[in-house]
Amino acid sequence: MTPDASFDGGSLDCGSGLLLLIRRHIDPLEPGQLLEVRSTESSVEEDLPAWARLTGNELVARTRAGDVRTYLIRKAGVSRASVPHTLAITPVQKAVAVPAILPLSVMGVGSWPRPPWLVRALHERLAGRLPEDEFQEYANDAVRLSIAAQERAGVDVVTDGEQRRDNYASFVATRLDNCQLIPITDLLPYVTDPQHFAAELRALDVPAERLRHPAVFDRLARSKPLAGDELAFAQTLTTRPVKIALPGPYLLTRTMWLECVSDQAYPDREALARDIVAVLREEAEYLLAAGAALVQFDEPVLTEVVFTRPKTGRTFMCGALGERREPGEELAFAGGLIRAVLDGLPRERVALHVCRGNWSRDESVALTGPYTPLVPLLATLPVGTFFLELATPRAGELDPLSDLPARCRIGVGVVNQKLDRVESVEGIVAKAEAAIRLFGPERILLTPDCGFATFADSPMSSAAVAEAKLGAIMHAARILRTRHGVGG
């Protein structure tokens, strides 16, 4: 059997880089093609078959000549179509005018529950068993369903529901140059406490072998838009303003900086962060010019900085595996990154979303604490709107937010997306009125606490419940608009 690609792993074992090199060399291959791996490390003899079984690849042969062991791995899956299809994205020639978003407007935070057939298609695509053009057709149908449901609920601003994404952040690895989505099982050797990490994964109720994580193998670059196809297709389906959510620069830095992996390309996480900032800045400018009514940056990991004790090791707070430093240092670092991305952009069209974790329906595993320690940072950011988790008691009281600048709008979370129960219109009106008393009606937008399906495999709600919750918010908004004489 003649290999289609080969490399020499030298003395690396599976826990010090060999699995990542295998992933780097096997991902470009077609399913069914062969990768030859040479190694002088004896432990690979035992570890590699286990990895192959876990990932679905096939170890078809192994030989030994002196100290050199040679392994032949057949990539899992079936051959993909000869000409992969991607949605055509026309370069933006000039800025597109968008309508203003009125006070007391209603919208989702970002994600929408994906149909089961789309989740299966997404995994088949990531595994190389579904051609790109077929996946995009599945995704297009799911976006149609998502936007139709939002419009039935009556929302003022729609999203595409992030239907093409495996989750809210790691999808960028499929769009950036020199970054790949790899099974999280490939990263287990790099985690300080694998048992604790495995327990956190179980809280997601997602098999670890199906969860993928971004890995950086060289300098990041953006040769195509990250979410341009999402915006372009959504705009063909609706006349309402469209919001696009992107992972924030601090979140992506925490997600992508993994010692012994990222340091192959970057000397430290600050160097990685500079390239992430450049990529996100380019993307924000592109989306705004293409007519996105709002570009929202998601930074849920800010709460992990202030609401968990400093410790060695990692957490799976919404997917950020990278280790952090002391809270003060981390918040200053995060603030610098966010400002670098947003400075000079139109404030009224850029937003920041903060929550306390949306990877499990179990409220007890999510973080708890008021916004008090984050307000000094938030007040310095060039952001027009803050979309904040506020319906759950875990978020504390509204009062600490009174120190946010008067120029900022507050997207108030008025329903809890983790509960199957649809909140009453009266209860939603009461929550909104509390915010209106503090900020005035002109500064208020109304949303759920977070997305309905941050992770594709772990939706917080069914599509039916999500639609009903948005409908209840919309009913409450109409009452509030009449009462206060503002809005649409």
C-alpha beads as a LAMMPS data file, in Angstrom:
LAMMPS data file: protein, C-alpha beads

488 atoms
487 bonds

1 atom types
1 bond types

-500.0 500.0 xlo xhi
-500.0 500.0 ylo yhi
-500.0 500.0 zlo zhi

Masses

1 110.0

Atoms # bond

1 1 1 0.000 0.000 0.000
2 1 1 1.410 3.350 -1.072
3 1 1 0.731 6.229 1.343
4 1 1 -0.786 9.456 0.051
5 1 1 1.124 11.496 2.642
6 1 1 3.787 10.801 5.250
7 1 1 5.768 12.518 7.983
8 1 1 8.351 11.720 10.641
9 1 1 7.155 12.250 14.204
10 1 1 10.584 11.521 15.683
11 1 1 10.511 10.926 19.425
12 1 1 7.217 12.748 20.074
13 1 1 4.667 10.758 22.047
14 1 1 0.915 11.167 21.742
15 1 1 0.854 13.571 24.671
16 1 1 3.571 15.922 23.424
17 1 1 2.438 16.743 19.914
18 1 1 2.265 13.619 17.759
19 1 1 -1.552 13.476 17.635
20 1 1 -1.730 17.087 16.542
21 1 1 0.817 16.482 13.792
22 1 1 -1.227 13.487 12.652
23 1 1 -4.326 15.660 12.563
24 1 1 -2.492 18.339 10.615
25 1 1 -1.396 15.829 7.975
26 1 1 -4.554 13.714 7.795
27 1 1 -7.158 16.486 7.538
28 1 1 -6.121 17.577 4.000
29 1 1 -6.459 13.980 2.759
30 1 1 -9.576 12.598 1.128
31 1 1 -11.487 9.987 3.174
32 1 1 -10.031 6.573 2.419
33 1 1 -6.535 7.893 1.656
34 1 1 -3.501 6.695 3.609
35 1 1 -1.173 8.558 5.959
36 1 1 2.221 7.101 6.896
37 1 1 3.604 8.049 10.317
38 1 1 7.189 7.257 11.368
39 1 1 8.106 7.290 15.064
40 1 1 10.902 6.253 17.398
41 1 1 8.747 6.560 20.531
42 1 1 7.752 3.148 21.897
43 1 1 4.596 4.345 23.713
44 1 1 3.008 5.212 20.373
45 1 1 2.718 1.475 19.731
46 1 1 0.024 1.304 22.421
47 1 1 -1.527 4.775 22.211
48 1 1 -2.061 5.089 18.471
49 1 1 -4.513 2.167 18.087
50 1 1 -6.654 3.629 20.882
51 1 1 -6.673 7.018 19.155
52 1 1 -7.660 5.393 15.845
53 1 1 -10.588 3.550 17.442
54 1 1 -11.787 6.722 19.163
55 1 1 -11.628 8.906 16.041
56 1 1 -12.947 6.375 13.526
57 1 1 -9.744 6.261 11.499
58 1 1 -8.273 2.849 10.683
59 1 1 -4.779 1.693 11.614
60 1 1 -4.252 -0.648 8.669
61 1 1 -0.586 -1.601 9.069
62 1 1 2.483 -1.203 11.276
63 1 1 6.075 -2.255 10.774
64 1 1 9.364 -1.865 12.606
65 1 1 12.941 -1.501 11.404
66 1 1 15.325 -1.063 14.317
67 1 1 14.101 1.818 16.469
68 1 1 11.819 3.224 13.757
69 1 1 8.186 2.187 13.805
70 1 1 5.995 2.963 10.804
71 1 1 2.196 3.208 10.988
72 1 1 -0.264 3.398 8.102
73 1 1 -3.595 5.120 8.873
74 1 1 -6.618 5.172 6.579
75 1 1 -8.683 8.341 6.941
76 1 1 -12.297 7.754 7.973
77 1 1 -15.222 8.473 5.679
78 1 1 -16.092 8.226 2.009
79 1 1 -14.682 10.246 -0.863
80 1 1 -16.132 13.720 -1.078
81 1 1 -17.344 15.390 -4.259
82 1 1 -14.576 16.281 -6.668
83 1 1 -15.448 19.995 -6.677
84 1 1 -16.344 21.281 -3.209
85 1 1 -19.015 23.974 -3.203
86 1 1 -18.931 27.119 -1.130
87 1 1 -21.443 29.936 -1.124
88 1 1 -20.318 32.695 -3.424
89 1 1 -19.520 35.849 -1.476
90 1 1 -19.405 38.993 -3.578
91 1 1 -16.825 41.481 -2.311
92 1 1 -18.497 44.503 -0.761
93 1 1 -18.021 47.500 -3.029
94 1 1 -19.780 50.142 -0.930
95 1 1 -21.565 50.394 2.376
96 1 1 -25.200 49.287 2.489
97 1 1 -27.684 51.487 4.325
98 1 1 -29.517 49.796 7.203
99 1 1 -32.547 50.991 9.186
100 1 1 -32.105 52.150 12.760
101 1 1 -33.089 49.741 15.519
102 1 1 -35.814 51.410 17.545
103 1 1 -36.178 51.392 21.352
104 1 1 -37.859 48.311 22.830
105 1 1 -37.012 46.249 19.751
106 1 1 -37.061 42.471 20.204
107 1 1 -34.482 39.981 18.910
108 1 1 -32.716 36.761 19.781
109 1 1 -29.165 36.745 21.050
110 1 1 -27.870 34.601 18.188
111 1 1 -28.239 30.839 18.001
112 1 1 -31.384 28.849 17.221
113 1 1 -32.061 25.116 17.813
114 1 1 -30.844 23.132 14.800
115 1 1 -33.005 20.374 13.331
116 1 1 -31.653 16.876 14.119
117 1 1 -30.984 16.231 10.438
118 1 1 -28.769 19.332 10.283
119 1 1 -26.784 18.241 13.356
120 1 1 -26.141 14.888 11.698
121 1 1 -25.132 16.619 8.468
122 1 1 -22.816 18.961 10.362
123 1 1 -20.946 16.038 11.943
124 1 1 -20.783 14.203 8.633
125 1 1 -19.312 17.299 7.009
126 1 1 -16.699 17.797 9.728
127 1 1 -15.712 14.147 9.422
128 1 1 -15.294 14.526 5.670
129 1 1 -18.181 12.203 4.803
130 1 1 -20.537 14.848 3.371
131 1 1 -19.620 17.063 0.413
132 1 1 -19.619 20.771 1.117
133 1 1 -22.314 21.579 -1.433
134 1 1 -24.705 19.055 0.126
135 1 1 -24.086 20.434 3.602
136 1 1 -24.787 23.982 2.444
137 1 1 -28.144 22.883 1.035
138 1 1 -29.061 21.326 4.381
139 1 1 -27.929 24.505 6.164
140 1 1 -29.872 26.760 3.798
141 1 1 -33.076 24.864 4.600
142 1 1 -32.387 25.144 8.334
143 1 1 -31.795 28.908 8.055
144 1 1 -35.109 29.253 6.214
145 1 1 -36.859 27.501 9.101
146 1 1 -35.044 29.585 11.720
147 1 1 -35.848 32.946 10.155
148 1 1 -39.448 31.946 9.430
149 1 1 -39.932 31.046 13.108
150 1 1 -38.475 34.367 14.255
151 1 1 -40.701 36.270 11.849
152 1 1 -43.778 34.371 13.042
153 1 1 -42.854 35.427 16.579
154 1 1 -42.757 39.030 15.312
155 1 1 -39.160 39.982 16.195
156 1 1 -37.791 43.278 14.908
157 1 1 -34.262 42.008 14.171
158 1 1 -33.451 38.477 12.991
159 1 1 -30.379 36.248 13.022
160 1 1 -29.650 33.239 10.809
161 1 1 -29.641 31.142 13.986
162 1 1 -25.960 30.224 13.524
163 1 1 -27.183 27.117 11.730
164 1 1 -23.936 26.523 9.815
165 1 1 -21.834 26.550 13.001
166 1 1 -20.898 23.639 15.234
167 1 1 -20.950 26.194 18.036
168 1 1 -20.839 29.914 18.526
169 1 1 -17.045 30.251 18.554
170 1 1 -15.067 27.304 17.225
171 1 1 -16.639 27.528 13.749
172 1 1 -14.022 30.156 12.870
173 1 1 -11.465 27.347 12.615
174 1 1 -13.207 26.204 9.430
175 1 1 -12.870 29.695 7.932
176 1 1 -9.437 30.942 9.029
177 1 1 -6.210 30.033 7.303
178 1 1 -3.848 27.769 9.293
179 1 1 -6.485 26.795 11.832
180 1 1 -8.412 23.539 12.007
181 1 1 -11.227 22.024 13.999
182 1 1 -9.926 18.847 15.588
183 1 1 -11.651 16.352 17.874
184 1 1 -11.272 17.415 21.454
185 1 1 -10.041 13.909 22.253
186 1 1 -6.838 14.859 20.412
187 1 1 -6.248 17.533 23.068
188 1 1 -6.743 15.401 26.175
189 1 1 -2.990 14.807 26.619
190 1 1 -2.511 18.583 27.027
191 1 1 -5.094 19.094 29.755
192 1 1 -3.683 19.429 33.270
193 1 1 -6.445 17.368 34.902
194 1 1 -8.005 15.041 32.277
195 1 1 -10.530 13.551 34.727
196 1 1 -11.860 16.967 35.742
197 1 1 -11.934 18.028 32.117
198 1 1 -13.851 14.873 31.159
199 1 1 -16.400 15.635 33.884
200 1 1 -16.929 19.116 32.447
201 1 1 -17.450 17.604 29.017
202 1 1 -20.076 15.268 30.428
203 1 1 -21.975 18.336 31.662
204 1 1 -22.379 19.227 27.996
205 1 1 -24.082 15.909 27.357
206 1 1 -21.997 15.616 24.178
207 1 1 -19.713 12.651 23.449
208 1 1 -16.144 13.934 23.621
209 1 1 -15.277 12.270 20.326
210 1 1 -17.950 14.399 18.591
211 1 1 -16.832 17.732 20.067
212 1 1 -14.245 19.682 18.090
213 1 1 -11.929 22.490 19.104
214 1 1 -9.844 25.034 17.139
215 1 1 -6.118 24.311 16.872
216 1 1 -3.665 26.838 15.428
217 1 1 -0.816 25.391 13.358
218 1 1 0.608 28.558 11.783
219 1 1 0.004 32.299 11.612
220 1 1 -3.714 33.053 11.346
221 1 1 -5.057 34.859 8.304
222 1 1 -8.475 35.710 6.896
223 1 1 -8.595 34.960 3.181
224 1 1 -12.407 34.720 3.194
225 1 1 -15.132 36.186 5.426
226 1 1 -16.004 34.331 8.618
227 1 1 -19.738 35.017 8.545
228 1 1 -20.251 36.761 5.229
229 1 1 -22.131 33.792 3.776
230 1 1 -24.437 33.741 6.810
231 1 1 -25.317 37.422 6.345
232 1 1 -25.661 37.220 2.560
233 1 1 -28.062 34.273 2.631
234 1 1 -30.139 35.660 5.518
235 1 1 -30.591 38.917 3.611
236 1 1 -32.220 36.982 0.759
237 1 1 -34.877 35.627 3.132
238 1 1 -36.042 38.684 5.060
239 1 1 -36.551 42.413 4.792
240 1 1 -35.944 42.855 8.526
241 1 1 -32.590 44.003 9.912
242 1 1 -30.101 41.154 10.403
243 1 1 -27.751 40.751 13.358
244 1 1 -24.562 38.698 13.124
245 1 1 -22.799 37.398 16.245
246 1 1 -19.057 36.749 16.311
247 1 1 -16.815 35.374 19.052
248 1 1 -14.984 38.184 20.791
249 1 1 -11.202 38.579 20.703
250 1 1 -10.646 37.604 24.329
251 1 1 -12.830 34.513 23.967
252 1 1 -10.968 33.424 20.815
253 1 1 -7.590 34.016 22.425
254 1 1 -8.572 31.917 25.440
255 1 1 -9.973 29.272 23.106
256 1 1 -7.058 29.070 20.674
257 1 1 -4.070 29.553 22.974
258 1 1 -3.114 26.042 24.042
259 1 1 0.410 25.559 25.280
260 1 1 2.405 22.978 23.283
261 1 1 0.060 23.581 20.331
262 1 1 -0.249 27.297 19.585
263 1 1 3.378 27.931 20.503
264 1 1 4.378 26.158 17.306
265 1 1 3.153 29.294 15.524
266 1 1 3.275 32.054 18.181
267 1 1 5.763 32.843 20.946
268 1 1 3.004 33.776 23.413
269 1 1 -0.728 34.387 23.581
270 1 1 -0.260 38.149 23.153
271 1 1 1.188 37.536 19.689
272 1 1 -1.717 35.228 18.848
273 1 1 -4.174 37.841 20.159
274 1 1 -2.773 40.503 17.804
275 1 1 -3.613 38.382 14.774
276 1 1 -7.057 37.524 16.196
277 1 1 -7.745 41.243 16.647
278 1 1 -6.722 41.932 13.045
279 1 1 -8.977 39.157 11.724
280 1 1 -12.016 40.267 13.746
281 1 1 -11.497 43.916 12.844
282 1 1 -11.479 43.039 9.145
283 1 1 -14.584 40.887 9.580
284 1 1 -16.516 43.559 11.487
285 1 1 -15.782 46.152 8.820
286 1 1 -16.854 43.708 6.106
287 1 1 -20.146 42.811 7.801
288 1 1 -21.049 46.410 8.546
289 1 1 -20.374 47.432 4.953
290 1 1 -22.469 44.473 3.743
291 1 1 -25.485 45.709 5.697
292 1 1 -25.447 43.933 9.053
293 1 1 -27.676 46.000 11.319
294 1 1 -25.682 44.856 14.360
295 1 1 -22.393 43.027 14.767
296 1 1 -22.384 41.458 18.207
297 1 1 -19.223 40.157 19.864
298 1 1 -19.706 37.356 22.387
299 1 1 -17.488 37.483 25.496
300 1 1 -19.080 35.121 28.044
301 1 1 -15.702 34.116 29.452
302 1 1 -15.358 37.526 31.111
303 1 1 -17.606 36.197 33.865
304 1 1 -15.337 33.165 34.332
305 1 1 -12.526 35.600 35.167
306 1 1 -14.394 37.273 38.019
307 1 1 -16.676 34.519 39.324
308 1 1 -14.249 31.595 39.681
309 1 1 -11.274 31.323 41.983
310 1 1 -7.817 31.620 40.415
311 1 1 -6.403 28.149 39.958
312 1 1 -4.041 26.149 37.853
313 1 1 -5.468 24.092 35.027
314 1 1 -8.388 24.908 32.794
315 1 1 -12.159 25.073 32.668
316 1 1 -14.639 24.431 29.893
317 1 1 -16.417 27.755 30.347
318 1 1 -18.257 27.905 26.992
319 1 1 -15.334 26.249 25.261
320 1 1 -12.389 28.338 26.458
321 1 1 -9.707 25.837 27.434
322 1 1 -6.759 28.227 27.684
323 1 1 -5.413 29.029 31.122
324 1 1 -5.921 32.488 32.586
325 1 1 -4.000 34.774 34.899
326 1 1 -5.118 36.900 37.838
327 1 1 -8.500 38.635 37.347
328 1 1 -7.161 42.189 37.176
329 1 1 -4.567 41.276 34.578
330 1 1 -7.073 39.258 32.559
331 1 1 -9.700 42.021 32.488
332 1 1 -7.116 44.586 31.385
333 1 1 -5.945 42.188 28.663
334 1 1 -9.523 41.523 27.520
335 1 1 -10.394 45.217 27.480
336 1 1 -7.395 46.052 25.347
337 1 1 -8.340 43.407 22.791
338 1 1 -11.998 44.464 22.570
339 1 1 -11.078 48.130 22.183
340 1 1 -8.561 47.286 19.449
341 1 1 -11.273 45.525 17.452
342 1 1 -14.016 48.135 17.929
343 1 1 -12.324 51.542 18.091
344 1 1 -13.574 53.728 15.254
345 1 1 -16.484 51.488 14.274
346 1 1 -20.012 52.995 14.469
347 1 1 -21.006 52.463 18.094
348 1 1 -24.708 52.178 17.341
349 1 1 -24.026 49.083 15.209
350 1 1 -21.631 47.142 17.430
351 1 1 -22.630 45.218 20.534
352 1 1 -21.201 42.994 23.256
353 1 1 -22.916 39.969 24.800
354 1 1 -22.020 38.721 28.279
355 1 1 -23.520 35.772 30.144
356 1 1 -22.454 33.198 32.740
357 1 1 -22.335 30.029 30.660
358 1 1 -24.753 28.422 28.234
359 1 1 -23.427 24.905 27.734
360 1 1 -25.840 23.059 30.035
361 1 1 -29.504 23.308 31.034
362 1 1 -28.444 22.656 34.624
363 1 1 -28.477 26.090 36.254
364 1 1 -26.359 24.831 39.130
365 1 1 -23.253 24.356 36.934
366 1 1 -23.338 27.895 35.503
367 1 1 -21.603 30.819 37.188
368 1 1 -23.304 33.135 39.657
369 1 1 -22.624 36.757 40.498
370 1 1 -23.711 40.361 39.807
371 1 1 -22.190 42.511 37.066
372 1 1 -20.481 44.716 39.669
373 1 1 -16.870 43.576 39.004
374 1 1 -17.320 43.882 35.225
375 1 1 -18.994 47.304 35.034
376 1 1 -15.723 49.335 35.281
377 1 1 -14.404 47.447 32.242
378 1 1 -17.671 47.560 30.283
379 1 1 -17.942 51.314 30.829
380 1 1 -14.660 51.880 28.945
381 1 1 -15.576 49.908 25.817
382 1 1 -16.618 51.605 22.542
383 1 1 -19.837 49.602 22.385
384 1 1 -23.309 50.877 21.587
385 1 1 -25.304 47.988 23.077
386 1 1 -24.702 45.451 25.833
387 1 1 -26.791 42.281 25.551
388 1 1 -26.859 40.958 29.094
389 1 1 -28.154 37.899 30.885
390 1 1 -30.613 39.287 33.448
391 1 1 -33.653 36.981 33.659
392 1 1 -31.925 34.348 35.782
393 1 1 -31.385 35.082 39.499
394 1 1 -27.733 34.091 38.927
395 1 1 -27.170 37.470 37.270
396 1 1 -27.944 39.528 40.354
397 1 1 -29.664 42.908 40.419
398 1 1 -29.870 45.610 37.767
399 1 1 -28.541 48.420 39.962
400 1 1 -24.781 47.850 39.311
401 1 1 -25.431 48.537 35.620
402 1 1 -26.512 52.110 36.355
403 1 1 -22.849 53.130 36.017
404 1 1 -22.764 52.207 32.334
405 1 1 -22.474 55.278 30.075
406 1 1 -25.762 56.949 29.142
407 1 1 -24.905 56.558 25.445
408 1 1 -25.185 52.755 25.734
409 1 1 -28.286 50.694 25.175
410 1 1 -29.035 47.667 27.316
411 1 1 -30.343 44.504 25.724
412 1 1 -32.202 43.124 28.733
413 1 1 -32.556 39.372 29.057
414 1 1 -36.207 38.937 30.049
415 1 1 -36.658 35.171 29.550
416 1 1 -34.478 32.238 30.550
417 1 1 -33.683 30.147 27.471
418 1 1 -32.810 27.135 29.665
419 1 1 -36.360 26.659 30.948
420 1 1 -39.050 24.820 29.022
421 1 1 -41.689 26.955 30.713
422 1 1 -42.652 29.988 28.612
423 1 1 -42.655 33.050 30.833
424 1 1 -45.868 35.039 31.195
425 1 1 -46.273 38.294 29.321
426 1 1 -47.004 40.007 32.644
427 1 1 -43.740 38.733 34.110
428 1 1 -41.770 39.903 31.077
429 1 1 -43.373 43.342 31.257
430 1 1 -42.432 43.579 34.938
431 1 1 -38.778 42.726 34.247
432 1 1 -38.648 45.246 31.423
433 1 1 -40.261 47.961 33.531
434 1 1 -37.579 47.510 36.187
435 1 1 -34.955 48.208 33.513
436 1 1 -36.940 51.115 32.098
437 1 1 -37.073 52.757 35.542
438 1 1 -33.277 52.578 35.712
439 1 1 -32.312 53.456 32.134
440 1 1 -35.381 54.967 30.450
441 1 1 -37.350 53.284 27.639
442 1 1 -35.185 54.739 24.848
443 1 1 -32.174 52.682 26.007
444 1 1 -33.892 49.299 26.282
445 1 1 -33.926 46.350 23.862
446 1 1 -35.538 43.023 24.785
447 1 1 -33.995 39.552 24.335
448 1 1 -33.671 36.121 25.912
449 1 1 -30.767 35.723 28.331
450 1 1 -28.604 33.933 25.764
451 1 1 -28.781 31.887 22.573
452 1 1 -31.176 28.975 22.275
453 1 1 -28.481 26.578 21.028
454 1 1 -24.958 27.824 21.691
455 1 1 -23.629 24.325 20.977
456 1 1 -25.194 22.416 18.085
457 1 1 -25.348 19.164 20.058
458 1 1 -26.681 20.756 23.234
459 1 1 -29.643 23.070 22.533
460 1 1 -31.148 24.855 25.505
461 1 1 -34.670 24.812 24.057
462 1 1 -36.699 23.189 21.324
463 1 1 -37.526 25.312 18.302
464 1 1 -41.162 25.416 19.409
465 1 1 -40.275 26.719 22.880
466 1 1 -37.825 29.232 21.429
467 1 1 -40.498 30.618 19.109
468 1 1 -43.023 30.808 21.939
469 1 1 -40.569 32.675 24.189
470 1 1 -39.797 35.242 21.476
471 1 1 -43.520 35.609 20.837
472 1 1 -44.127 36.331 24.506
473 1 1 -41.361 38.960 24.518
474 1 1 -42.888 40.552 21.419
475 1 1 -46.332 40.671 23.060
476 1 1 -44.782 42.374 26.095
477 1 1 -42.906 44.817 23.852
478 1 1 -46.137 45.986 22.215
479 1 1 -47.615 46.727 25.636
480 1 1 -44.500 48.640 26.681
481 1 1 -44.317 50.655 23.441
482 1 1 -47.888 51.806 23.867
483 1 1 -47.386 52.565 27.532
484 1 1 -44.212 54.608 27.007
485 1 1 -44.874 55.999 23.551
486 1 1 -41.615 54.763 22.000
487 1 1 -40.491 52.095 19.584
488 1 1 -41.949 50.649 16.408

Bonds

1 1 1 2
2 1 2 3
3 1 3 4
4 1 4 5
5 1 5 6
6 1 6 7
7 1 7 8
8 1 8 9
9 1 9 10
10 1 10 11
11 1 11 12
12 1 12 13
13 1 13 14
14 1 14 15
15 1 15 16
16 1 16 17
17 1 17 18
18 1 18 19
19 1 19 20
20 1 20 21
21 1 21 22
22 1 22 23
23 1 23 24
24 1 24 25
25 1 25 26
26 1 26 27
27 1 27 28
28 1 28 29
29 1 29 30
30 1 30 31
31 1 31 32
32 1 32 33
33 1 33 34
34 1 34 35
35 1 35 36
36 1 36 37
37 1 37 38
38 1 38 39
39 1 39 40
40 1 40 41
41 1 41 42
42 1 42 43
43 1 43 44
44 1 44 45
45 1 45 46
46 1 46 47
47 1 47 48
48 1 48 49
49 1 49 50
50 1 50 51
51 1 51 52
52 1 52 53
53 1 53 54
54 1 54 55
55 1 55 56
56 1 56 57
57 1 57 58
58 1 58 59
59 1 59 60
60 1 60 61
61 1 61 62
62 1 62 63
63 1 63 64
64 1 64 65
65 1 65 66
66 1 66 67
67 1 67 68
68 1 68 69
69 1 69 70
70 1 70 71
71 1 71 72
72 1 72 73
73 1 73 74
74 1 74 75
75 1 75 76
76 1 76 77
77 1 77 78
78 1 78 79
79 1 79 80
80 1 80 81
81 1 81 82
82 1 82 83
83 1 83 84
84 1 84 85
85 1 85 86
86 1 86 87
87 1 87 88
88 1 88 89
89 1 89 90
90 1 90 91
91 1 91 92
92 1 92 93
93 1 93 94
94 1 94 95
95 1 95 96
96 1 96 97
97 1 97 98
98 1 98 99
99 1 99 100
100 1 100 101
101 1 101 102
102 1 102 103
103 1 103 104
104 1 104 105
105 1 105 106
106 1 106 107
107 1 107 108
108 1 108 109
109 1 109 110
110 1 110 111
111 1 111 112
112 1 112 113
113 1 113 114
114 1 114 115
115 1 115 116
116 1 116 117
117 1 117 118
118 1 118 119
119 1 119 120
120 1 120 121
121 1 121 122
122 1 122 123
123 1 123 124
124 1 124 125
125 1 125 126
126 1 126 127
127 1 127 128
128 1 128 129
129 1 129 130
130 1 130 131
131 1 131 132
132 1 132 133
133 1 133 134
134 1 134 135
135 1 135 136
136 1 136 137
137 1 137 138
138 1 138 139
139 1 139 140
140 1 140 141
141 1 141 142
142 1 142 143
143 1 143 144
144 1 144 145
145 1 145 146
146 1 146 147
147 1 147 148
148 1 148 149
149 1 149 150
150 1 150 151
151 1 151 152
152 1 152 153
153 1 153 154
154 1 154 155
155 1 155 156
156 1 156 157
157 1 157 158
158 1 158 159
159 1 159 160
160 1 160 161
161 1 161 162
162 1 162 163
163 1 163 164
164 1 164 165
165 1 165 166
166 1 166 167
167 1 167 168
168 1 168 169
169 1 169 170
170 1 170 171
171 1 171 172
172 1 172 173
173 1 173 174
174 1 174 175
175 1 175 176
176 1 176 177
177 1 177 178
178 1 178 179
179 1 179 180
180 1 180 181
181 1 181 182
182 1 182 183
183 1 183 184
184 1 184 185
185 1 185 186
186 1 186 187
187 1 187 188
188 1 188 189
189 1 189 190
190 1 190 191
191 1 191 192
192 1 192 193
193 1 193 194
194 1 194 195
195 1 195 196
196 1 196 197
197 1 197 198
198 1 198 199
199 1 199 200
200 1 200 201
201 1 201 202
202 1 202 203
203 1 203 204
204 1 204 205
205 1 205 206
206 1 206 207
207 1 207 208
208 1 208 209
209 1 209 210
210 1 210 211
211 1 211 212
212 1 212 213
213 1 213 214
214 1 214 215
215 1 215 216
216 1 216 217
217 1 217 218
218 1 218 219
219 1 219 220
220 1 220 221
221 1 221 222
222 1 222 223
223 1 223 224
224 1 224 225
225 1 225 226
226 1 226 227
227 1 227 228
228 1 228 229
229 1 229 230
230 1 230 231
231 1 231 232
232 1 232 233
233 1 233 234
234 1 234 235
235 1 235 236
236 1 236 237
237 1 237 238
238 1 238 239
239 1 239 240
240 1 240 241
241 1 241 242
242 1 242 243
243 1 243 244
244 1 244 245
245 1 245 246
246 1 246 247
247 1 247 248
248 1 248 249
249 1 249 250
250 1 250 251
251 1 251 252
252 1 252 253
253 1 253 254
254 1 254 255
255 1 255 256
256 1 256 257
257 1 257 258
258 1 258 259
259 1 259 260
260 1 260 261
261 1 261 262
262 1 262 263
263 1 263 264
264 1 264 265
265 1 265 266
266 1 266 267
267 1 267 268
268 1 268 269
269 1 269 270
270 1 270 271
271 1 271 272
272 1 272 273
273 1 273 274
274 1 274 275
275 1 275 276
276 1 276 277
277 1 277 278
278 1 278 279
279 1 279 280
280 1 280 281
281 1 281 282
282 1 282 283
283 1 283 284
284 1 284 285
285 1 285 286
286 1 286 287
287 1 287 288
288 1 288 289
289 1 289 290
290 1 290 291
291 1 291 292
292 1 292 293
293 1 293 294
294 1 294 295
295 1 295 296
296 1 296 297
297 1 297 298
298 1 298 299
299 1 299 300
300 1 300 301
301 1 301 302
302 1 302 303
303 1 303 304
304 1 304 305
305 1 305 306
306 1 306 307
307 1 307 308
308 1 308 309
309 1 309 310
310 1 310 311
311 1 311 312
312 1 312 313
313 1 313 314
314 1 314 315
315 1 315 316
316 1 316 317
317 1 317 318
318 1 318 319
319 1 319 320
320 1 320 321
321 1 321 322
322 1 322 323
323 1 323 324
324 1 324 325
325 1 325 326
326 1 326 327
327 1 327 328
328 1 328 329
329 1 329 330
330 1 330 331
331 1 331 332
332 1 332 333
333 1 333 334
334 1 334 335
335 1 335 336
336 1 336 337
337 1 337 338
338 1 338 339
339 1 339 340
340 1 340 341
341 1 341 342
342 1 342 343
343 1 343 344
344 1 344 345
345 1 345 346
346 1 346 347
347 1 347 348
348 1 348 349
349 1 349 350
350 1 350 351
351 1 351 352
352 1 352 353
353 1 353 354
354 1 354 355
355 1 355 356
356 1 356 357
357 1 357 358
358 1 358 359
359 1 359 360
360 1 360 361
361 1 361 362
362 1 362 363
363 1 363 364
364 1 364 365
365 1 365 366
366 1 366 367
367 1 367 368
368 1 368 369
369 1 369 370
370 1 370 371
371 1 371 372
372 1 372 373
373 1 373 374
374 1 374 375
375 1 375 376
376 1 376 377
377 1 377 378
378 1 378 379
379 1 379 380
380 1 380 381
381 1 381 382
382 1 382 383
383 1 383 384
384 1 384 385
385 1 385 386
386 1 386 387
387 1 387 388
388 1 388 389
389 1 389 390
390 1 390 391
391 1 391 392
392 1 392 393
393 1 393 394
394 1 394 395
395 1 395 396
396 1 396 397
397 1 397 398
398 1 398 399
399 1 399 400
400 1 400 401
401 1 401 402
402 1 402 403
403 1 403 404
404 1 404 405
405 1 405 406
406 1 406 407
407 1 407 408
408 1 408 409
409 1 409 410
410 1 410 411
411 1 411 412
412 1 412 413
413 1 413 414
414 1 414 415
415 1 415 416
416 1 416 417
417 1 417 418
418 1 418 419
419 1 419 420
420 1 420 421
421 1 421 422
422 1 422 423
423 1 423 424
424 1 424 425
425 1 425 426
426 1 426 427
427 1 427 428
428 1 428 429
429 1 429 430
430 1 430 431
431 1 431 432
432 1 432 433
433 1 433 434
434 1 434 435
435 1 435 436
436 1 436 437
437 1 437 438
438 1 438 439
439 1 439 440
440 1 440 441
441 1 441 442
442 1 442 443
443 1 443 444
444 1 444 445
445 1 445 446
446 1 446 447
447 1 447 448
448 1 448 449
449 1 449 450
450 1 450 451
451 1 451 452
452 1 452 453
453 1 453 454
454 1 454 455
455 1 455 456
456 1 456 457
457 1 457 458
458 1 458 459
459 1 459 460
460 1 460 461
461 1 461 462
462 1 462 463
463 1 463 464
464 1 464 465
465 1 465 466
466 1 466 467
467 1 467 468
468 1 468 469
469 1 469 470
470 1 470 471
471 1 471 472
472 1 472 473
473 1 473 474
474 1 474 475
475 1 475 476
476 1 476 477
477 1 477 478
478 1 478 479
479 1 479 480
480 1 480 481
481 1 481 482
482 1 482 483
483 1 483 484
484 1 484 485
485 1 485 486
486 1 486 487
487 1 487 488
